């Protein structure tokens, strides 16, 4: 891997975070919230590692989904049933990973929120 490869990767990140991709912006918004909550609740190292892992998986899935949408639009500029299935399946992958991240977040944060409210 050379430095030019990193340049291409950062171009992809800039595109993903550009604001043109609503779902990516949704995930980035919740990433910020989860990171703030992680620091406010002083997560353990292990809990924070799980949060980082799931954030990385969700954002990577969103990047893959965006790439698949781009290539599908290039290969099939007209509406085609297989192009729709390709995009739907890619979106389903993001949904499944996001659901896993949500469950992980519930498992980590609900006890902390409960403790906070119990002592309030």
C-alpha positions in Angstrom: 0.0 0.0 0.0 1.4 3.4 -1.0 0.6 6.9 0.0 -1.6 7.4 -3.1 -3.8 4.6 -1.8 -4.4 6.6 1.3 -5.3 9.6 -0.8 -8.0 7.6 -2.6 -9.3 6.3 0.7 -9.6 9.8 2.1 -11.3 10.9 -1.1 -13.9 8.2 -0.4 -14.3 9.4 3.3 -14.7 13.0 2.1 -17.5 11.8 -0.3 -19.2 9.7 2.4 -19.1 12.6 4.9 -19.9 15.3 2.3 -23.6 15.6 3.3 -24.8 14.2 0.0 -25.6 10.8 1.5 -28.5 11.1 4.0 -28.0 7.7 5.5 -24.3 8.2 6.1 -25.1 11.6 7.8 -27.7 9.8 10.0 -25.0 7.2 11.0 -22.4 10.0 11.6 -24.9 12.0 13.7 -25.5 9.0 16.0 -21.8 8.2 16.0 -21.2 11.6 17.5 -24.0 11.1 20.1 -22.6 7.6 21.1 -19.1 8.9 21.4 -20.2 11.8 23.7 -22.2 9.3 25.8 -19.2 7.0 25.9 -17.2 9.7 27.6 -20.0 11.0 29.8 -20.6 7.5 31.2 -16.9 6.7 31.4 -17.2 3.4 29.6 -14.7 0.8 30.5 -11.9 0.0 28.0 -13.7 -3.2 26.9 -17.1 -1.4 26.5 -15.5 1.4 24.5 -13.7 -1.1 22.3 -17.1 -2.7 21.5 -18.5 0.7 20.7 -15.6 1.5 18.4 -15.9 -1.9 16.7 -19.6 -1.4 16.0 -19.2 2.2 14.8 -16.5 1.0 12.4 -18.7 -1.8 11.1 -21.7 0.5 10.5 -19.7 3.2 8.8 -17.8 0.6 6.7 -21.1 -1.0 5.7 -22.5 2.4 4.7 -19.4 3.0 2.6 -19.8 -0.4 0.9 -23.5 0.4 0.4 -22.6 3.7 -1.2 -20.0 2.1 -3.5 -22.5 -0.6 -4.6 -25.1 2.1 -5.3 -22.5 4.0 -7.4 -21.5 1.0 -9.4 -25.1 -0.1 -9.9 -26.1 3.3 -11.2 -23.1 3.2 -13.6 -24.0 -0.3 -14.8 -27.7 0.3 -15.0 -28.6 3.9 -15.4 -32.2 3.0 -16.3 -34.5 1.4 -13.7 -34.0 -2.4 -13.8 -35.4 -5.0 -11.3 -32.0 -6.5 -10.7 -30.5 -3.1 -10.0 -33.2 -2.5 -7.4 -32.5 -5.9 -5.8 -28.8 -5.1 -5.7 -29.4 -1.8 -3.9 -32.0 -3.3 -1.6 -29.7 -6.1 -0.6 -26.9 -3.7 0.1 -29.2 -1.5 2.2 -30.3 -4.7 4.1 -26.7 -5.4 5.0 -26.4 -1.9 6.5 -29.6 -2.4 8.4 -28.5 -5.7 9.8 -25.2 -4.3 11.0 -26.9 -1.2 12.4 -29.3 -3.4 14.3 -26.4 -5.3 15.9 -24.8 -1.9 16.8 -28.1 -0.8 18.4 -28.4 -4.0 20.5 -24.8 -3.6 21.6 -25.5 0.0 22.6 -28.6 -1.0 24.5 -26.6 -3.7 26.4 -23.9 -1.2 27.3 -25.9 2.0 27.9 -29.2 1.0 29.5 -27.6 -0.2 32.8 -25.6 3.0 33.0 -28.7 5.1 32.3 -30.7 3.1 34.9 -27.9 3.6 37.5 -27.9 7.3 36.8 -31.6 7.7 37.1 -31.7 5.5 40.3 -29.2 7.8 42.0 -30.8 11.0 40.7 
